[in-house]
Amino acid sequence: MPVVLDSPAAVRRAAMDLLARREHGRVELAGKLRRRGASDELIESVLDRLTEEGLLSEARYLESFVSARARSGHGPLRIREELVQRGLARAQVEQALRDCGIDWFAQLRDTWQRKFAGHLPSDARERAQQGRFLAYRGYAMDMIARLLSGRGEWD
């Protein structure tokens, strides 16, 4: 039988259960609580309180999300778009990407190494295939071109 979210305590408990699993953004958490049947008034008051208490933090969510996506081989363009689609402000997203301290070219190179075993393309078809894959992962075309031409910084 589903839990009824008709009191601040029930909404807070559901929110805390979700936050215990992983960081959430305010918009994402509100949507999950709404789908579980909580009213907008209860959601807003509970989320305001969680934010005041430091249990709900957009900055922590952004840091966690960027870090996890980068570890899985995604680039800054794709991460940026995913975060904006999740309802976060573009300015906050840009700041998080600047502050993350990730060397995106090194990430690009690692993703390319894992997928293509460090094999530079030998013809236009292969170059296009590798370029499409890396662009889909969210890396900028100028970085991809530098990598695939062999002009990259090869520490």
N, C-alpha and C positions, 0 to 999 in steps of 0.2 A: 504494500500500500504506500503510495507516494506521500512524502511529508508535506504538510500544508505550511506555506510561508506567509502566515497572516499576522505575525508579531515581530517586533524588532529583534527579539531574542532568537527567533527561528531564522530570520534573514541573516543575522550576524553569524549564527552557527553554520549555516550553509555557505556563507562567504568565507568563513575561516576554514571550513573543510576544503574549499577550492584553493585557497591560498596556501594551505599546508602541502598541497601536491606540487605547486609551482607558482612562480610570480605571475600575476595577471595585471593587465592594464585596466583602468577604471571602466572604460567603455565595454571591454570584453567581459569583465566581471558582472557589470550591470546587465548585459545581455543574457548571460547564463542564469542569473537570478530571476530575470524577467521570464525566461522560458520555463523556469521551475514554478512560476505562479506568484511571485512577489509583486507587490504594487510599486509603482514608480516612487511614491512618497517614502515608503519604507526603505527602498533601495538607496535613494539619495541620502537619507539621514544616516543610514548604517555606513555607507561608503565614506561620507564626510567624517564620521567618527573614526573609522579605521585609518583614514589618511592622517587625522590629527594624532593618532596613537603610533603612527609610523609603521603600521602593519600592511598598508597598501601604499606602494610607492611607484610612481611612473618611472622615475630614474632607475630604480632597481630592475623594473620590468624591462626597460629598454636595454640596459646593460646585459641582462641575462639573455634576452632575445638575440641581440647582435652577436654575442659571444657564441651561443649555440648554433646559430645559422652559419657563422664564419667557420666554426669547427667542422660543419658538415659540407663545406666547400662552396657555400654561396657567397657571391660578391656584394659589394655595397649597393649597386643599383637594384638588385632584387630584394635585398633586405629593406632598403628604403621604401620600395613600393609595397611590400607586405605590411610594414608598420603603418603606412598611411592608410592602407585598406582596413586596418584594424582600428582606425579612428584616432590615431595619435596625431598631434600637431606636427606639421612638416618641420617647423623650427626646432622642436624637441628632438625629432628624429635626426636632423642634420647635426645637432650638437652631440648627440649620442654617438654618431658615426665618427665625428671628429675626435671625441674623447676616448674612444675605445682602445686606441693604441695599437691597432692591427696594421701590419704591413700588408696592404692589399695586393701588391705585386708578388710578394712571397706566397700569399694565399693562392693567388692565380697560378703561380708556378707549381705549387703542391697539388692543386686540383688537376692541373694538366698532366703532371707526372703520374698521378694515380690512374687517370683515365687512359692516357696514351703512352705510358711507360717512357716518357721523355723523348719520344720519336718525333722529330720535326717533320712537318709535311713535305712530301717529295713532289707533289703536283698540286694544281689549283683545286681539284676536287677534294683532296685530302685536307688542304688548307681551309676550304670552305666548311668542311665537316667539323674540324676542330674548332674553328671560329664560331660556328653556330652553337656548338655545345657550350663553349665558354661564355658566349653572350647570353644564352639561356640561363646560365648559372648566375648571371648578374654582374659580369665584369665589363668595364668600359672597352670600346673598340680600339682605342689608342693603346691601351695596355696589352690587349690581345695581339694586335699587330706587332708591337715591339717584341713580345714573347715569341710569336711564331716566325718572326724574321731572324731570330737568334741574336737580336740586339739587346736583350734584357740584361739586367744586373745579375750576373751568375756568381754570387758570393763564393 
